[in-house]
Amino acid sequence: MSNFRRSQNQSNPNKLNAILSTLIFVLILNVTIQIWLLYAALNNALDNNIEILIPAFVASFGLFLVCIVLLYYMPTGNTNTRK
Amino acid sequence: MSKKEENLNKNWKKDFPIEKQQATNVSRRDFAKFLTLVSGGLMVGSGLVAAKAYWYPKEEVEGEHFVCNKADVPLGGTHAFVIQGSTIPYILIHLETGEFKAYEQKCTHLSCSVFYKPGTGIIHCPCHEGSFDAQTGNVLGGPPPRALPKLEVFFKGEAVYVKAAQQEKVKVI
């Protein structure tokens, strides 16, 4: 039976390359936003604005989940080798 | 000793003891997984900051505390003090306008000791050239991200007292 993974692995290496590069780009973007969230949370915690900390944590958690989900779409390599 | 052996014994080989074969294992897939791990770490960090702020809040200054007499601090002068039961250093500043102000002496950047520059109305941090407004404690320049925490100064006759200031809610982004 053909599934998403099999067809993805059979695609052209150029396409896999583009998928992987895009995934890494999005992951870096997520991590950057999380760094900013952590920085803002720390500064506000030190300034006694604690009401902003829970939303910052929830947003960070959401971005982490996005990162986890994106790993599913990561190509495992073109295994379509000729015998 | 052959040239190859000579090369292996070189110092840089000892400093970077990774075989070429192993180095190629660090692929983009591993990098993507590592980024996800970093993302998880940042998420945990955010959670810890929130947990610390809600479960172990910063202790507020309670009650009224005597600092010194008005005559002890000349115009443009400062007086360092510590509140009983706390280790946080504060400075009392007698501004040229005649007002008294009290601030935490730790810079909000990296906790260096700040000092008042007489005649300028500026509290200065010598470590990274941070400047604060002596009237309000707000940042005027340099790397400090927040205003200096302040105490409210009031008088009982000639005696100068401090108590916790009303917190102004200003979001820092």
gemmi code that builds the backbone of each chain (N, CA, C; Angstrom):
import gemmi

chains = {
    "A": [
        ("MET", (0.842, -1.193, 0.000), (0.000, 0.000, 0.000), (0.877, 1.242, 0.000)),
        ("SER", (0.538, 2.188, -0.819), (1.327, 3.418, -0.873), (0.832, 4.390, 0.189)),
        ("ASN", (1.767, 5.016, 0.837), (1.367, 6.037, 1.806), (2.187, 7.314, 1.590)),
        ("PHE", (1.940, 8.298, 2.444), (2.629, 9.588, 2.308), (4.136, 9.421, 2.366)),
        ("ARG", (4.597, 8.608, 3.319), (6.027, 8.457, 3.532), (6.716, 7.839, 2.319)),
        ("ARG", (6.060, 6.805, 1.781), (6.683, 6.076, 0.662), (6.782, 6.983, -0.563)),
        ("SER", (5.676, 7.682, -0.848), (5.707, 8.542, -2.037), (6.687, 9.699, -1.838)),
        ("GLN", (6.791, 10.172, -0.595), (7.744, 11.259, -0.348), (9.180, 10.770, -0.590)),
        ("ASN", (9.454, 9.563, -0.107), (10.806, 9.036, -0.262), (11.144, 8.718, -1.717)),
        ("GLN", (10.103, 8.491, -2.537), (10.365, 8.176, -3.935), (10.518, 9.424, -4.800)),
        ("SER", (10.269, 10.563, -4.203), (10.328, 11.786, -5.019), (11.776, 12.158, -5.327)),
        ("ASN", (11.896, 13.096, -6.242), (13.205, 13.523, -6.717), (14.047, 14.111, -5.571)),
        ("PRO", (15.340, 13.773, -5.515), (16.189, 14.320, -4.443), (16.159, 15.839, -4.366)),
        ("ASN", (15.968, 16.502, -5.504), (15.893, 17.973, -5.477), (14.694, 18.437, -4.669)),
        ("LYS", (13.596, 17.681, -4.827), (12.377, 18.035, -4.104), (12.582, 17.783, -2.598)),
        ("LEU", (13.210, 16.635, -2.287), (13.484, 16.330, -0.871), (14.374, 17.403, -0.258)),
        ("ASN", (15.330, 17.839, -1.061), (16.234, 18.892, -0.609), (15.466, 20.162, -0.274)),
        ("ALA", (14.530, 20.512, -1.159), (13.725, 21.725, -0.935), (12.856, 21.568, 0.314)),
        ("ILE", (12.273, 20.363, 0.489), (11.417, 20.131, 1.670), (12.232, 20.280, 2.941)),
        ("LEU", (13.400, 19.645, 2.961), (14.242, 19.683, 4.165), (14.698, 21.101, 4.476)),
        ("SER", (15.100, 21.833, 3.440), (15.547, 23.220, 3.660), (14.411, 24.063, 4.214)),
        ("THR", (13.209, 23.868, 3.662), (12.052, 24.641, 4.134), (11.748, 24.315, 5.594)),
        ("LEU", (11.795, 23.013, 5.920), (11.530, 22.598, 7.303), (12.516, 23.254, 8.265)),
        ("ILE", (13.792, 23.224, 7.889), (14.812, 23.815, 8.760), (14.588, 25.317, 8.891)),
        ("PHE", (14.193, 25.964, 7.796), (13.917, 27.399, 7.837), (12.781, 27.694, 8.833)),
        ("VAL", (11.702, 26.906, 8.744), (10.550, 27.129, 9.636), (10.939, 26.833, 11.088)),
        ("LEU", (11.746, 25.778, 11.288), (12.181, 25.439, 12.646), (13.009, 26.573, 13.259)),
        ("ILE", (13.920, 27.132, 12.453), (14.744, 28.245, 12.952), (13.852, 29.439, 13.288)),
        ("LEU", (12.854, 29.678, 12.436), (11.906, 30.775, 12.680), (11.186, 30.565, 14.016)),
        ("ASN", (10.711, 29.325, 14.245), (10.016, 29.008, 15.503), (10.919, 29.232, 16.713)),
        ("VAL", (12.149, 28.739, 16.604), (13.083, 28.882, 17.728), (13.367, 30.358, 17.992)),
        ("THR", (13.493, 31.147, 16.909), (13.730, 32.586, 17.073), (12.574, 33.246, 17.826)),
        ("ILE", (11.343, 32.902, 17.438), (10.176, 33.475, 18.129), (10.178, 33.045, 19.603)),
        ("GLN", (10.561, 31.786, 19.843), (10.588, 31.308, 21.229), (11.641, 32.048, 22.058)),
        ("ILE", (12.792, 32.331, 21.441), (13.832, 33.083, 22.160), (13.286, 34.461, 22.535)),
        ("TRP", (12.598, 35.096, 21.586), (12.020, 36.412, 21.860), (10.974, 36.314, 22.985)),
        ("LEU", (10.148, 35.270, 22.943), (9.126, 35.082, 23.975), (9.766, 34.914, 25.355)),
        ("LEU", (10.840, 34.115, 25.399), (11.522, 33.877, 26.672), (12.152, 35.167, 27.193)),
        ("TYR", (12.742, 35.926, 26.287), (13.367, 37.208, 26.653), (12.314, 38.168, 27.215)),
        ("ALA", (11.185, 38.268, 26.508), (10.108, 39.160, 26.967), (9.544, 38.678, 28.298)),
        ("ALA", (9.394, 37.352, 28.450), (8.848, 36.794, 29.688), (9.775, 37.100, 30.866)),
        ("LEU", (11.080, 36.911, 30.656), (12.052, 37.179, 31.727), (12.024, 38.642, 32.150)),
        ("ASN", (12.037, 39.522, 31.153), (12.041, 40.953, 31.463), (10.787, 41.362, 32.204)),
        ("ASN", (9.642, 40.822, 31.783), (8.391, 41.173, 32.448), (8.293, 40.547, 33.834)),
        ("ALA", (8.857, 39.349, 34.000), (8.854, 38.709, 35.318), (9.674, 39.551, 36.297)),
        ("LEU", (10.825, 40.056, 35.831), (11.668, 40.881, 36.693), (11.029, 42.240, 36.964)),
        ("ASP", (10.111, 42.643, 36.093), (9.433, 43.929, 36.249), (8.066, 43.765, 36.912)),
        ("ASN", (7.811, 42.570, 37.449), (6.554, 42.267, 38.163), (5.306, 42.318, 37.290)),
        ("ASN", (5.428, 42.112, 35.978), (4.239, 42.004, 35.118), (3.980, 40.520, 34.859)),
        ("ILE", (3.451, 39.830, 35.872), (3.392, 38.374, 35.737), (2.222, 37.897, 34.880)),
        ("GLU", (1.295, 38.782, 34.557), (0.133, 38.318, 33.780), (0.494, 37.915, 32.357)),
        ("ILE", (1.667, 38.329, 31.901), (2.056, 38.035, 30.517), (2.800, 36.692, 30.408)),
        ("LEU", (3.146, 36.103, 31.549), (3.999, 34.908, 31.524), (3.267, 33.661, 31.031)),
        ("ILE", (2.021, 33.488, 31.442), (1.273, 32.295, 31.022), (1.026, 32.313, 29.500)),
        ("PRO", (0.530, 33.444, 28.930), (0.383, 33.474, 27.464), (1.699, 33.210, 26.732)),
        ("ALA", (2.818, 33.732, 27.275), (4.122, 33.504, 26.631), (4.467, 32.021, 26.669)),
        ("PHE", (4.173, 31.377, 27.799), (4.462, 29.946, 27.914), (3.579, 29.137, 26.962)),
        ("VAL", (2.293, 29.498, 26.889), (1.370, 28.779, 25.998), (1.821, 28.921, 24.545)),
        ("ALA", (2.220, 30.131, 24.160), (2.696, 30.362, 22.793), (3.948, 29.535, 22.513)),
        ("SER", (4.853, 29.492, 23.495), (6.092, 28.734, 23.346), (5.781, 27.237, 23.213)),
        ("PHE", (4.822, 26.784, 24.019), (4.412, 25.376, 23.963), (3.813, 25.047, 22.598)),
        ("GLY", (2.978, 25.968, 22.081), (2.371, 25.786, 20.757), (3.429, 25.673, 19.664)),
        ("LEU", (4.440, 26.534, 19.747), (5.507, 26.507, 18.744), (6.315, 25.214, 18.838)),
        ("PHE", (6.496, 24.727, 20.062), (7.203, 23.458, 20.243), (6.401, 22.323, 19.603)),
        ("LEU", (5.068, 22.340, 19.788), (4.227, 21.309, 19.168), (4.334, 21.370, 17.645)),
        ("VAL", (4.358, 22.602, 17.114), (4.518, 22.767, 15.659), (5.834, 22.129, 15.212)),
        ("CYS", (6.891, 22.352, 15.973), (8.201, 21.772, 15.645), (8.115, 20.244, 15.632)),
        ("ILE", (7.429, 19.675, 16.629), (7.301, 18.213, 16.720), (6.541, 17.680, 15.505)),
        ("VAL", (5.433, 18.371, 15.165), (4.616, 17.927, 14.030), (5.430, 18.010, 12.729)),
        ("LEU", (6.232, 19.062, 12.607), (7.026, 19.241, 11.384), (8.036, 18.106, 11.195)),
        ("LEU", (8.486, 17.517, 12.305), (9.449, 16.409, 12.197), (8.848, 15.237, 11.419)),
        ("TYR", (7.508, 15.096, 11.503), (6.846, 14.010, 10.783), (7.025, 14.165, 9.272)),
        ("TYR", (7.075, 15.414, 8.833), (7.190, 15.674, 7.393), (8.639, 15.700, 6.914)),
        ("MET", (9.554, 15.411, 7.809), (10.967, 15.436, 7.424), (11.283, 14.216, 6.560)),
        ("PRO", (11.838, 14.411, 5.370), (12.143, 13.271, 4.517), (13.167, 12.347, 5.172)),
        ("THR", (12.998, 11.041, 4.974), (13.980, 10.112, 5.541), (15.025, 9.716, 4.510)),
        ("GLY", (14.980, 10.336, 3.349), (15.980, 10.047, 2.336), (15.393, 9.245, 1.193)),
        ("ASN", (15.931, 9.480, 0.007), (15.450, 8.779, -1.178), (16.000, 7.358, -1.197)),
        ("THR", (15.140, 6.376, -0.979), (15.597, 4.986, -0.926), (15.347, 4.259, -2.246)),
        ("ASN", (14.961, 5.039, -3.254), (14.616, 4.449, -4.551), (15.884, 4.131, -5.347)),
        ("THR", (16.652, 3.194, -4.822), (17.904, 2.847, -5.499), (17.675, 1.703, -6.484)),
        ("ARG", (18.421, 1.743, -7.556), (18.267, 0.689, -8.578), (18.973, -0.586, -8.146)),
        ("LYS", (18.331, -1.697, -8.376), (18.970, -2.976, -8.014), (19.649, -3.562, -9.248)),
    ],
    "B": [
        ("MET", (59.646, 8.618, 11.049), (58.182, 8.792, 11.145), (57.637, 9.291, 9.800)),
        ("SER", (56.605, 8.589, 9.312), (56.066, 8.995, 8.011), (55.298, 10.310, 8.128)),
        ("LYS", (54.992, 10.867, 6.982), (54.298, 12.162, 6.975), (52.898, 12.038, 7.578)),
        ("LYS", (52.257, 10.886, 7.329), (50.900, 10.680, 7.842), (50.889, 10.615, 9.371)),
        ("GLU", (51.831, 9.881, 9.917), (51.926, 9.760, 11.382), (52.226, 11.123, 12.014)),
        ("GLU", (53.078, 11.855, 11.334), (53.440, 13.187, 11.814), (52.194, 14.080, 11.908)),
        ("ASN", (51.371, 13.982, 10.889), (50.134, 14.766, 10.821), (49.181, 14.374, 11.955)),
        ("LEU", (49.098, 13.080, 12.247), (48.185, 12.591, 13.286), (48.591, 13.084, 14.668)),
        ("ASN", (49.875, 13.266, 14.864), (50.359, 13.678, 16.189), (50.282, 15.183, 16.424)),
        ("LYS", (49.811, 15.881, 15.426), (49.774, 17.340, 15.572), (48.736, 17.754, 16.615)),
        ("ASN", (48.953, 18.906, 17.187), (48.091, 19.362, 18.283), (46.636, 19.557, 17.864)),
        ("TRP", (46.435, 20.097, 16.675), (45.048, 20.381, 16.268), (44.228, 19.103, 16.193)),
        ("LYS", (44.895, 17.981, 15.933), (44.177, 16.701, 15.892), (43.663, 16.331, 17.281)),
        ("LYS", (44.471, 16.665, 18.288), (44.068, 16.360, 19.660), (42.923, 17.286, 20.096)),
        ("ASP", (42.958, 18.529, 19.611), (41.912, 19.489, 19.997), (40.579, 19.175, 19.312)),
        ("PHE", (40.612, 18.563, 18.188), (39.386, 18.264, 17.436), (39.362, 16.771, 17.086)),
        ("PRO", (39.132, 15.937, 18.118), (39.299, 14.495, 17.903), (38.080, 13.821, 17.278)),
        ("ILE", (37.635, 14.335, 16.144), (36.478, 13.725, 15.480), (36.908, 13.212, 14.115)),
        ("GLU", (36.620, 11.943, 13.877), (36.982, 11.328, 12.600), (36.163, 11.955, 11.473)),
        ("LYS", (36.739, 11.986, 10.303), (36.033, 12.554, 9.158), (34.727, 11.798, 8.916)),
        ("GLN", (34.789, 10.487, 9.096), (33.620, 9.642, 8.896), (32.467, 10.059, 9.826)),
        ("GLN", (32.823, 10.336, 11.095), (31.794, 10.729, 12.073), (31.259, 12.124, 11.783)),
        ("ALA", (32.128, 12.984, 11.316), (31.723, 14.370, 11.062), (30.601, 14.435, 10.025)),
        ("THR", (30.638, 13.526, 9.076), (29.605, 13.546, 8.037), (28.252, 13.075, 8.572)),
        ("ASN", (28.260, 12.445, 9.764), (26.994, 11.993, 10.335), (26.110, 13.145, 10.810)),
        ("VAL", (26.713, 14.296, 11.050), (25.918, 15.440, 11.480), (25.205, 15.989, 10.250)),
        ("SER", (24.079, 15.422, 9.973), (23.367, 15.776, 8.754), (22.332, 16.848, 9.025)),
        ("ARG", (21.672, 17.280, 7.962), (20.621, 18.290, 8.138), (19.440, 17.725, 8.903)),
        ("ARG", (19.224, 16.401, 8.769), (18.132, 15.779, 9.544), (18.419, 15.879, 11.045)),
        ("ASP", (19.682, 15.592, 11.405), (20.062, 15.705, 12.821), (19.938, 17.143, 13.301)),
        ("PHE", (20.292, 18.065, 12.415), (20.207, 19.479, 12.764), (18.745, 19.868, 13.039)),
        ("ALA", (17.835, 19.367, 12.196), (16.402, 19.657, 12.394), (15.926, 19.086, 13.729)),
        ("LYS", (16.388, 17.878, 14.056), (15.999, 17.278, 15.344), (16.573, 18.091, 16.501)),
        ("PHE", (17.793, 18.542, 16.317), (18.424, 19.355, 17.361), (17.656, 20.659, 17.582)),
        ("LEU", (17.194, 21.263, 16.468), (16.406, 22.504, 16.584), (15.126, 22.260, 17.375)),
        ("THR", (14.517, 21.089, 17.167), (13.298, 20.755, 17.917), (13.619, 20.599, 19.402)),
        ("LEU", (14.776, 20.010, 19.680), (15.209, 19.875, 21.080), (15.399, 21.254, 21.718)),
        ("VAL", (16.034, 22.160, 20.969), (16.233, 23.528, 21.465), (14.875, 24.186, 21.730)),
        ("SER", (13.944, 23.945, 20.794), (12.596, 24.494, 20.947), (11.953, 23.989, 22.244)),
        ("GLY", (12.124, 22.703, 22.517), (11.600, 22.119, 23.762), (12.254, 22.756, 24.977)),
        ("GLY", (13.566, 22.984, 24.891), (14.282, 23.611, 26.000), (13.773, 25.016, 26.278)),
        ("LEU", (13.528, 25.779, 25.210), (13.028, 27.149, 25.375), (11.622, 27.140, 25.968)),
        ("MET", (10.820, 26.130, 25.548), (9.461, 26.001, 26.096), (9.538, 25.719, 27.605)),
        ("VAL", (10.421, 24.813, 27.997), (10.589, 24.492, 29.420), (11.074, 25.741, 30.178)),
        ("GLY", (11.991, 26.485, 29.552), (12.493, 27.722, 30.168), (11.366, 28.709, 30.439)),
        ("SER", (10.494, 28.903, 29.447), (9.344, 29.803, 29.615), (8.460, 29.325, 30.758)),
        ("GLY", (8.263, 28.002, 30.825), (7.443, 27.418, 31.893), (8.054, 27.673, 33.259)),
        ("LEU", (9.391, 27.526, 33.346), (10.068, 27.742, 34.630), (9.954, 29.193, 35.084)),
        ("VAL", (10.096, 30.120, 34.110), (9.976, 31.544, 34.447), (8.585, 31.829, 35.012)),
        ("ALA", (7.553, 31.269, 34.337), (6.173, 31.481, 34.795), (5.963, 30.838, 36.169)),
        ("ALA", (6.469, 29.610, 36.345), (6.290, 28.894, 37.614), (6.960, 29.646, 38.759)),
        ("LYS", (8.184, 30.129, 38.502), (8.922, 30.876, 39.532), (8.154, 32.138, 39.933)),
        ("ALA", (7.641, 32.852, 38.924), (6.956, 34.125, 39.205), (5.661, 33.905, 39.990)),
        ("TYR", (4.948, 32.805, 39.711), (3.667, 32.578, 40.393), (3.837, 31.901, 41.750)),
        ("TRP", (4.789, 30.979, 41.861), (4.928, 30.211, 43.105), (5.910, 30.826, 44.096)),
        ("TYR", (6.925, 31.489, 43.587), (7.894, 32.142, 44.480), (8.030, 33.611, 44.093)),
        ("PRO", (6.995, 34.402, 44.347), (7.052, 35.805, 43.917), (8.117, 36.592, 44.665)),
        ("LYS", (8.557, 37.670, 44.030), (9.586, 38.526, 44.611), (9.042, 39.167, 45.893)),
        ("GLU", (9.867, 39.165, 46.925), (9.405, 39.738, 48.202), (9.351, 41.256, 48.122)),
        ("GLU", (8.211, 41.792, 48.526), (8.047, 43.245, 48.534), (8.589, 43.789, 49.865)),
        ("VAL", (9.020, 45.046, 49.811), (9.445, 45.706, 51.051), (8.195, 45.956, 51.889)),
        ("GLU", (8.241, 45.507, 53.133), (7.064, 45.675, 53.993), (7.328, 46.715, 55.080)),
        ("GLY", (6.339, 47.509, 55.342), (6.431, 48.491, 56.420), (7.262, 49.710, 56.055)),
        ("GLU", (7.512, 50.510, 57.082), (8.279, 51.745, 56.894), (9.642, 51.586, 57.552)),
        ("HIS", (10.656, 52.090, 56.888), (12.021, 51.911, 57.405), (12.742, 53.248, 57.491)),
        ("PHE", (13.355, 53.449, 58.648), (14.155, 54.671, 58.836), (15.471, 54.536, 58.064)),
        ("VAL", (15.871, 55.596, 57.370), (17.139, 55.558, 56.615), (18.194, 56.423, 57.308)),
        ("CYS", (17.912, 57.711, 57.395), (18.850, 58.627, 58.047), (18.137, 59.957, 58.263)),
        ("ASN", (18.844, 60.934, 58.751), (18.253, 62.265, 58.877), (18.526, 63.067, 57.607)),
        ("LYS", (17.667, 64.040, 57.369), (17.824, 64.877, 56.169), (19.211, 65.531, 56.113)),
        ("ALA", (19.694, 65.963, 57.279), (20.963, 66.698, 57.331), (22.165, 65.809, 57.015)),
        ("ASP", (21.961, 64.478, 57.089), (23.090, 63.559, 56.838), (23.482, 63.498, 55.359)),
        ("VAL", (22.538, 63.861, 54.471), (22.827, 63.781, 53.032), (22.846, 65.194, 52.455)),
        ("PRO", (24.019, 65.676, 52.052), (24.078, 67.027, 51.482), (23.417, 67.085, 50.098)),
        ("LEU", (23.144, 68.283, 49.646), (22.532, 68.455, 48.322), (23.438, 67.843, 47.249)),
        ("GLY", (22.881, 66.958, 46.428), (23.676, 66.285, 45.393), (24.408, 65.067, 45.933)),
        ("GLY", (24.210, 64.771, 47.187), (24.900, 63.628, 47.789), (24.016, 62.382, 47.822)),
        ("THR", (24.618, 61.273, 48.191), (23.868, 60.013, 48.264), (24.182, 59.303, 49.582)),
        ("HIS", (23.306, 58.407, 49.937), (23.502, 57.621, 51.149), (23.099, 56.184, 50.835)),
        ("ALA", (24.044, 55.247, 50.982), (23.732, 53.842, 50.709), (23.121, 53.210, 51.951)),
        ("PHE", (22.116, 52.396, 51.772), (21.507, 51.730, 52.930), (20.932, 50.375, 52.538)),
        ("VAL", (20.720, 49.565, 53.546), (20.119, 48.245, 53.358), (18.956, 48.138, 54.328)),
        ("ILE", (17.847, 47.621, 53.842), (16.685, 47.483, 54.723), (16.859, 46.249, 55.591)),
        ("GLN", (16.441, 46.361, 56.842), (16.608, 45.263, 57.795), (15.926, 43.974, 57.290)),
        ("GLY", (16.641, 42.882, 57.352), (16.078, 41.607, 56.930), (16.229, 41.348, 55.446)),
        ("SER", (16.914, 42.238, 54.738), (17.103, 42.086, 53.295), (18.566, 42.352, 52.963)),
        ("THR", (19.020, 41.838, 51.832), (20.412, 42.076, 51.442), (20.501, 43.001, 50.232)),
        ("ILE", (19.358, 43.479, 49.757), (19.360, 44.334, 48.559), (19.883, 45.732, 48.919)),
        ("PRO", (20.925, 46.183, 48.206), (21.448, 47.526, 48.503), (20.603, 48.622, 47.831)),
        ("TYR", (20.387, 49.701, 48.557), (19.642, 50.841, 48.008), (20.490, 52.101, 48.145)),
        ("ILE", (20.149, 53.110, 47.340), (20.787, 54.423, 47.548), (19.702, 55.471, 47.697)),
        ("LEU", (19.952, 56.362, 48.643), (19.087, 57.515, 48.839), (19.806, 58.693, 48.197)),
        ("ILE", (19.129, 59.384, 47.303), (19.763, 60.508, 46.595), (19.080, 61.809, 47.005)),
        ("HIS", (19.884, 62.778, 47.357), (19.349, 64.119, 47.614), (19.582, 64.942, 46.358)),
        ("LEU", (18.545, 65.049, 45.549), (18.696, 65.729, 44.257), (18.914, 67.233, 44.443)),
        ("GLU", (19.453, 67.843, 43.405), (19.719, 69.286, 43.437), (18.423, 70.091, 43.556)),
        ("THR", (17.296, 69.459, 43.194), (16.004, 70.145, 43.305), (15.495, 70.133, 44.744)),
        ("GLY", (16.202, 69.421, 45.615), (15.795, 69.357, 47.017), (15.016, 68.093, 47.354)),
        ("GLU", (14.622, 67.334, 46.309), (13.855, 66.101, 46.542), (14.775, 64.968, 47.001)),
        ("PHE", (14.166, 63.999, 47.675), (14.888, 62.778, 48.040), (14.308, 61.622, 47.230)),
        ("LYS", (15.173, 60.788, 46.671), (14.726, 59.614, 45.913), (15.509, 58.401, 46.383)),
        ("ALA", (14.845, 57.256, 46.385), (15.540, 56.020, 46.785), (15.361, 54.965, 45.703)),
        ("TYR", (16.465, 54.389, 45.266), (16.454, 53.353, 44.228), (17.303, 52.163, 44.656)),
        ("GLU", (17.013, 51.025, 44.012), (17.876, 49.873, 44.205), (19.220, 50.202, 43.567)),
        ("GLN", (20.298, 49.766, 44.214), (21.610, 50.164, 43.683), (22.108, 49.223, 42.588)),
        ("LYS", (21.353, 48.154, 42.320), (21.807, 47.196, 41.307), (21.272, 47.588, 39.932)),
        ("CYS", (22.180, 47.702, 38.972), (21.782, 48.010, 37.600), (20.889, 46.869, 37.081)),
        ("THR", (19.866, 47.228, 36.316), (18.945, 46.198, 35.814), (19.548, 45.411, 34.653)),
        ("HIS", (20.737, 45.778, 34.229), (21.390, 45.046, 33.157), (22.111, 43.816, 33.712)),
        ("LEU", (23.203, 44.045, 34.449), (23.950, 42.916, 35.005), (24.283, 43.120, 36.486)),
        ("SER", (23.442, 43.864, 37.176), (23.550, 44.034, 38.630), (24.820, 44.717, 39.127)),
        ("CYS", (25.439, 45.530, 38.291), (26.581, 46.317, 38.785), (26.042, 47.409, 39.707)),
        ("SER", (26.919, 47.982, 40.532), (26.505, 49.070, 41.423), (26.400, 50.366, 40.629)),
        ("VAL", (25.263, 51.026, 40.762), (25.103, 52.313, 40.075), (25.432, 53.436, 41.058)),
        ("PHE", (25.761, 54.620, 40.528), (26.024, 55.767, 41.406), (25.433, 57.017, 40.774)),
        ("TYR", (25.170, 57.997, 41.652), (24.584, 59.253, 41.177), (25.689, 60.223, 40.794)),
        ("LYS", (25.543, 60.820, 39.590), (26.517, 61.830, 39.162), (25.997, 63.182, 39.618)),
        ("PRO", (26.617, 63.780, 40.630), (26.094, 65.043, 41.160), (26.005, 66.133, 40.089)),
        ("GLY", (24.897, 66.842, 40.105), (24.737, 67.974, 39.186), (24.174, 67.615, 37.825)),
        ("THR", (24.038, 66.319, 37.521), (23.577, 65.941, 36.179), (22.157, 65.382, 36.176)),
        ("GLY", (21.694, 64.922, 37.322), (20.370, 64.284, 37.368), (20.390, 62.898, 36.767)),
        ("ILE", (21.577, 62.313, 36.667), (21.724, 60.989, 36.043), (22.333, 59.994, 37.026)),
        ("ILE", (21.726, 58.810, 37.070), (22.333, 57.706, 37.813), (23.082, 56.881, 36.779)),
        ("HIS", (24.346, 56.635, 37.050), (25.210, 56.030, 36.036), (25.652, 54.639, 36.451)),
        ("CYS", (25.736, 53.733, 35.467), (26.303, 52.416, 35.712), (27.648, 52.352, 34.986)),
        ("PRO", (28.747, 52.201, 35.721), (30.064, 52.265, 35.084), (30.411, 51.028, 34.257)),
        ("CYS", (29.735, 49.897, 34.492), (30.117, 48.660, 33.805), (29.916, 48.742, 32.298)),
        ("HIS", (28.705, 49.126, 31.878), (28.417, 49.174, 30.445), (27.796, 50.500, 30.038)),
        ("GLU", (28.115, 51.542, 30.801), (27.679, 52.903, 30.470), (26.156, 53.035, 30.374)),
        ("GLY", (25.458, 52.442, 31.337), (24.005, 52.608, 31.384), (23.667, 53.874, 32.154)),
        ("SER", (22.597, 54.556, 31.748), (22.193, 55.780, 32.437), (20.720, 55.717, 32.808)),
        ("PHE", (20.415, 56.199, 34.012), (19.027, 56.240, 34.475), (18.698, 57.667, 34.898)),
        ("ASP", (17.428, 58.024, 34.744), (16.960, 59.327, 35.179), (16.819, 59.299, 36.707)),
        ("ALA", (17.473, 60.212, 37.383), (17.421, 60.222, 38.848), (16.042, 60.630, 39.372)),
        ("GLN", (15.247, 61.318, 38.543), (13.904, 61.737, 38.974), (12.937, 60.564, 38.999)),
        ("THR", (13.024, 59.690, 37.979), (12.033, 58.615, 37.828), (12.632, 57.218, 37.904)),
        ("GLY", (13.918, 57.093, 37.663), (14.554, 55.777, 37.631), (14.504, 55.145, 36.247)),
        ("ASN", (13.867, 55.841, 35.294), (13.754, 55.294, 33.933), (15.103, 55.262, 33.216)),
        ("VAL", (15.202, 54.353, 32.247), (16.454, 54.214, 31.500), (16.589, 55.371, 30.506)),
        ("LEU", (17.755, 56.013, 30.518), (18.012, 57.093, 29.561), (18.881, 56.603, 28.408)),
        ("GLY", (19.748, 55.641, 28.684), (20.634, 55.150, 27.634), (21.399, 53.933, 28.093)),
        ("GLY", (22.019, 53.275, 27.122), (22.823, 52.100, 27.459), (22.002, 50.819, 27.438)),
        ("PRO", (22.618, 49.728, 27.870), (21.971, 48.417, 27.738), (20.888, 48.046, 28.761)),
        ("PRO", (20.710, 48.770, 29.891), (19.708, 48.287, 30.862), (18.314, 48.167, 30.243)),
        ("PRO", (17.639, 47.038, 30.465), (16.328, 46.830, 29.841), (15.160, 47.414, 30.633)),
        ("ARG", (15.365, 47.682, 31.917), (14.244, 48.144, 32.747), (14.671, 49.325, 33.622)),
        ("ALA", (13.657, 50.006, 34.137), (13.937, 51.111, 35.061), (14.452, 50.551, 36.387)),
        ("LEU", (15.139, 51.385, 37.147), (15.621, 50.958, 38.474), (14.419, 50.815, 39.410)),
        ("PRO", (14.335, 49.713, 40.158), (13.260, 49.606, 41.152), (13.419, 50.701, 42.204)),
        ("LYS", (12.284, 51.317, 42.581), (12.424, 52.433, 43.527), (11.594, 52.228, 44.785)),
        ("LEU", (11.947, 53.001, 45.782), (11.192, 53.024, 47.032), (10.593, 54.415, 47.188)),
        ("GLU", (9.490, 54.467, 47.916), (8.877, 55.776, 48.155), (9.527, 56.405, 49.391)),
        ("VAL", (9.936, 57.653, 49.244), (10.592, 58.354, 50.357), (9.583, 59.291, 51.017)),
        ("PHE", (9.544, 59.270, 52.341), (8.699, 60.241, 53.047), (9.420, 60.649, 54.335)),
        ("PHE", (8.911, 61.678, 54.955), (9.624, 62.252, 56.108), (8.758, 62.241, 57.353)),
        ("LYS", (9.438, 62.072, 58.481), (8.781, 62.264, 59.776), (9.654, 63.267, 60.520)),
        ("GLY", (9.297, 64.521, 60.438), (10.150, 65.571, 60.987), (11.397, 65.686, 60.139)),
        ("GLU", (12.530, 65.472, 60.741), (13.797, 65.546, 60.009), (14.258, 64.166, 59.530)),
        ("ALA", (13.558, 63.134, 59.967), (13.982, 61.771, 59.625), (13.451, 61.355, 58.248)),
        ("VAL", (14.301, 60.659, 57.509), (13.912, 60.170, 56.181), (13.525, 58.698, 56.299)),
        ("TYR", (12.347, 58.375, 55.796), (11.859, 57.004, 55.834), (11.582, 56.523, 54.414)),
        ("VAL", (11.610, 55.194, 54.225), (11.215, 54.637, 52.912), (10.172, 53.540, 53.124)),
        ("LYS", (9.367, 53.346, 52.094), (8.414, 52.231, 52.078), (8.250, 51.781, 50.627)),
        ("ALA", (7.592, 50.648, 50.426), (7.424, 50.106, 49.073), (6.667, 51.099, 48.202)),
        ("ALA", (7.173, 51.298, 46.972), (6.500, 52.224, 46.053), (5.364, 51.492, 45.361)),
        ("GLN", (4.356, 52.252, 44.964), (3.263, 51.665, 44.179), (3.830, 51.262, 42.831)),
        ("GLN", (3.607, 49.994, 42.460), (4.144, 49.500, 41.186), (3.382, 50.098, 40.013)),
        ("GLU", (4.152, 50.611, 39.055), (3.509, 51.072, 37.824), (3.576, 49.928, 36.839)),
        ("LYS", (2.437, 49.626, 36.239), (2.400, 48.507, 35.299), (2.823, 48.970, 33.906)),
        ("VAL", (4.039, 48.667, 33.552), (4.539, 48.998, 32.213), (5.085, 47.722, 31.603)),
        ("LYS", (4.515, 47.323, 30.471), (4.980, 46.079, 29.849), (6.286, 46.313, 29.106)),
        ("VAL", (7.190, 45.353, 29.269), (8.489, 45.436, 28.597), (8.500, 44.442, 27.452)),
        ("ILE", (8.669, 44.935, 26.264), (8.702, 44.024, 25.108), (10.018, 44.181, 24.383)),
    ],
}
model = gemmi.Model(1)
for chain_id, residues in chains.items():
    chain = gemmi.Chain(chain_id)
    for i, (resn, *xyz) in enumerate(residues, 1):
        res = gemmi.Residue()
        res.name, res.seqid = resn, gemmi.SeqId(i, " ")
        for name, pos in zip(("N", "CA", "C"), xyz):
            atom = gemmi.Atom()
            atom.name, atom.element = name, gemmi.Element(name[0])
            atom.pos, atom.b_iso = gemmi.Position(*pos), 0.0
            res.add_atom(atom)
        chain.add_residue(res)
    model.add_chain(chain)
structure = gemmi.Structure()
structure.add_model(model)
structure.setup_entities()
